[in-house]
């Protein structure tokens, strides 16, 4: 049987972060898009949520960096 090796992003404490976290529901690209729409284009939480089909609260939390706020410090190999 062939083993599958995956790389997962970790923060400075070695914990999984972003879309490689086992409970992540959305890709990092979507989080970045939401933040760009808010920060660069000046769109409000409700407008972004409506346009992308997301809840207003998840958009708010991403834009306030209370969710998905860690930076990748390292990559870890997971063999499965």
Secondary structure, 3 states (H helix, E strand, C coil): CCCCEEEEEECCCCCECHHHCCCCCCCHHHHHHHHHHHHCCCCCHHHHHHHHCCCHHHHHHHHCCCCCCCCCCEEEEEEC
